Amino acid sequence: MDETSRRILRLLQKEPELTVAEIGQRVGLSHTPCWRRIKEMEKLGIIRDRVIRIDPKMVGYDVSVFCFVRLKQHDEETLLEFERAVRAMPEVVQCYSMTGEHDYVLRVLTSSVRQYEEILKKALLKLPGVGFVNSSFALDELKNTLEVPV
C-alpha cells in the first residue's frame, strides 16, 4: 500500500462524507483513479464499511460494562455456538476472543445497572458454554475511536 492509498484511508476515517472527487482532489488524483483505489480497498477488505457513530449516552445507554467470560469447555462446537449467540445480542457492541485468564471480553451497553443485571441473568449467563462472567463497569470513557493509524 502506497502513501496515496494511506492518505485516502486517513481522509475517509476523518471525513467519511467526502465525495470521491473531493478525496481525489486532496490526494492529487482525478475522480476515476481515486474511485478505483477506493473500490480495490473495499474489495480487499481494507475498507470494511462506512459508519455513522452515535453517542450511546445521548440515546439512553449511560452504562458501559466490560464482561470477562470463561467457558466451561473449549471444543469447537461450543466456541462457535457462543460466538454466534454473542453476535446476535444487540447489547453486546464489542467482543474479543482472548488469551490468558479469560476466553472472551465483551463490551455491553445498557441504560442502567438494573438493566445490566437483567441482561446478565437472562442472557449472558445462558450463553452456550458459559462457566463464569466477571463484570466491570466503566466509570468514564477517555478514548474510543475507530480510526486505524495508517
C-alpha positions as CSV (number, residue, x, y, z in Angstrom):
1,M,0.0,0.0,0.0
2,D,1.5,3.3,-1.0
3,E,1.3,6.7,0.6
4,T,-1.6,7.9,-1.6
5,S,-3.8,5.0,-0.5
6,R,-2.9,5.7,3.1
7,R,-3.9,9.3,2.6
8,I,-7.2,8.2,1.1
9,L,-7.8,6.0,4.2
10,R,-6.9,8.8,6.6
11,L,-9.4,11.1,4.9
12,L,-12.1,8.5,4.8
13,Q,-11.7,7.9,8.5
14,K,-11.8,11.5,9.5
15,E,-14.4,12.7,6.9
16,P,-16.4,9.8,5.6
17,E,-18.9,12.2,4.0
18,L,-16.4,13.4,1.4
19,T,-17.1,12.6,-2.2
20,V,-14.7,10.7,-4.4
21,A,-14.0,13.9,-6.3
22,E,-13.1,15.7,-3.1
23,I,-10.9,12.9,-1.9
24,G,-9.1,12.8,-5.2
25,Q,-8.6,16.5,-5.2
26,R,-7.0,16.4,-1.7
27,V,-4.7,13.5,-2.6
28,G,-3.8,14.6,-6.1
29,L,-5.8,12.1,-8.2
30,S,-8.6,12.6,-10.7
31,H,-12.0,11.1,-9.9
32,T,-11.6,7.7,-11.7
33,P,-8.2,6.6,-10.3
34,C,-9.3,7.6,-6.8
35,W,-12.6,5.7,-7.2
36,R,-10.6,2.6,-8.5
37,R,-8.3,2.7,-5.4
38,I,-11.3,3.0,-3.0
39,K,-13.1,0.2,-4.8
40,E,-10.0,-2.0,-4.7
41,M,-9.5,-1.4,-1.0
42,E,-13.2,-2.3,-0.4
43,K,-12.7,-5.5,-2.5
44,L,-9.6,-6.4,-0.5
45,G,-11.4,-5.8,2.8
46,I,-9.2,-2.9,3.8
47,I,-12.2,-0.7,3.9
48,R,-14.9,-2.8,5.7
49,D,-17.7,-0.3,5.9
50,R,-18.6,3.4,6.4
51,V,-20.5,4.1,9.6
52,I,-22.2,6.9,11.4
53,R,-21.1,7.0,15.1
54,I,-23.8,7.6,17.6
55,D,-23.1,8.8,21.2
56,P,-24.5,6.0,23.4
57,K,-25.3,8.4,26.3
58,M,-27.3,10.7,24.0
59,V,-29.6,7.8,23.1
60,G,-30.0,6.4,26.7
61,Y,-27.1,4.0,27.1
62,D,-25.4,5.5,30.1
63,V,-23.7,2.3,31.3
64,S,-20.8,0.6,29.6
65,V,-19.9,-2.8,31.1
66,F,-16.9,-5.0,30.3
67,C,-17.7,-8.7,30.8
68,F,-14.8,-11.1,31.2
69,V,-16.1,-14.6,30.2
70,R,-14.7,-18.0,30.8
71,L,-16.2,-21.0,29.1
72,K,-16.8,-24.4,30.7
73,Q,-15.3,-26.3,27.8
74,H,-13.3,-25.3,24.7
75,D,-14.4,-27.6,21.9
76,E,-15.0,-26.1,18.5
77,E,-18.8,-26.5,18.7
78,T,-19.1,-24.6,22.0
79,L,-16.9,-21.8,20.8
80,L,-18.8,-21.4,17.5
81,E,-22.2,-21.5,19.4
82,F,-21.0,-18.9,21.9
83,E,-19.7,-16.6,19.2
84,R,-22.9,-17.0,17.1
85,A,-25.1,-16.2,20.1
86,V,-23.0,-13.1,21.1
87,R,-23.2,-11.7,17.5
88,A,-27.0,-11.9,17.8
89,M,-27.1,-9.8,21.0
90,P,-27.6,-6.1,20.2
91,E,-26.4,-5.1,23.7
92,V,-23.0,-6.5,23.0
93,V,-21.2,-3.9,20.9
94,Q,-17.8,-5.4,21.1
95,C,-16.4,-9.0,21.6
96,Y,-12.9,-10.2,21.6
97,S,-11.5,-13.7,21.8
98,M,-8.7,-13.6,24.3
99,T,-5.6,-15.4,25.6
100,G,-4.9,-15.7,29.3
101,E,-7.3,-16.0,32.2
102,H,-10.5,-15.2,30.2
103,D,-11.7,-16.6,26.9
104,Y,-13.7,-13.5,25.8
105,V,-14.1,-9.9,26.7
106,L,-17.4,-8.3,25.8
107,R,-18.5,-4.7,26.0
108,V,-22.2,-4.3,26.8
109,L,-24.1,-1.1,26.6
110,T,-27.1,-0.6,28.8
111,S,-29.3,2.1,30.3
112,S,-28.8,1.2,33.9
113,V,-27.1,-1.2,36.4
114,R,-30.6,-2.8,37.0
115,Q,-31.0,-3.4,33.2
116,Y,-27.5,-4.9,33.1
117,E,-28.4,-7.3,35.9
118,E,-31.3,-8.5,33.8
119,I,-29.1,-8.9,30.7
120,L,-26.6,-10.9,32.9
121,K,-29.2,-13.2,34.4
122,K,-31.4,-13.7,31.3
123,A,-28.9,-13.7,28.5
124,L,-25.1,-13.6,29.3
125,L,-25.1,-16.4,31.9
126,K,-27.3,-18.5,29.5
127,L,-25.0,-18.2,26.5
128,P,-23.7,-21.5,25.2
129,G,-20.8,-22.9,27.3
130,V,-20.5,-20.0,29.8
131,G,-19.0,-21.0,33.1
132,F,-18.0,-17.6,34.6
133,V,-18.7,-13.9,34.0
134,N,-16.9,-11.2,35.8
135,S,-18.3,-7.7,35.1
136,S,-16.5,-4.3,35.4
137,F,-18.4,-1.1,35.0
138,A,-16.6,1.8,33.1
139,L,-16.6,5.0,35.1
140,D,-15.7,7.2,32.2
141,E,-14.8,6.9,28.5
142,L,-11.5,8.6,27.9
143,K,-10.9,7.4,24.3
144,N,-13.0,5.4,21.9
145,T,-12.0,5.6,18.3
146,L,-12.5,3.5,15.2
147,E,-9.6,5.2,13.4
148,V,-6.6,2.9,12.5
149,P,-3.3,4.7,12.5
150,V,-2.4,4.4,8.8
